[in-house]
Structures are given as C-alpha cells and as structure tokens.
Amino acid sequence: MHTVIFLFSILVLFENNNTNNLNQYNKFYQTYLNEIYKELEYREKVEIAKEYIEAFKGAIKSVILWNMMRGSFGDI
C-alpha cells in the first residue's frame, strides 16, 4: 500500500495537476480512489461515511447556533 501511495505522489508531482480549489481536488481524489478501489463494498462504505459526515455537520451547526443565541461563546 505504501508503494501505491508513493507512486501516486510521484505521478501527481510529474503530471503537474493543478488543484485550484477543494472541489477540484476532491473530484481528482475520487477518480484516483475509483481507479484503485473498484469494489462495491468500499464504495458503499464511502457513501455511508459521507451521510454520517453530513448529519454530523448539521448537528454541529445547530449546536453552534444554539450556543451563540444563548451567548455561551462570549464575545465573538
């Protein structure tokens, strides 16, 4: 696995792929993952993880908003 990561790093450096923003980098990384991991099980786990992350982000935003409304953060 370390060899694959090393080779990928070399390819990225020599192909001069520009990543201007996070979305472009994410698409590039997903393409890389799809080439390496063709297994359906892995893709399903990634989708489940994305759902958990989105749910977590929503929960965190509501907690932060609630604390800001109560003034728990002091002077922000």
C-alpha positions, 0 to 999 in steps of 0.5 A: 500500500505504501508503494501505491501511495508513493507512486501516486505522489510521484505521478501527481508531482510529474503530471503537474495537476493543478488543484485550484480549489477543494472541489477540484481536488476532491473530484481528482481524489475520487477518480484516483480512489475509483481507479484503485478501489473498484469494489462495491463494498468500499464504495458503499462504505464511502457513501455511508461515511459521507451521510454520517459526515453530513448529519454530523455537520448539521448537528454541529451547526445547530449546536453552534447556533444554539450556543451563540443565541444563548451567548455561551461563546462570549464575545465573538 
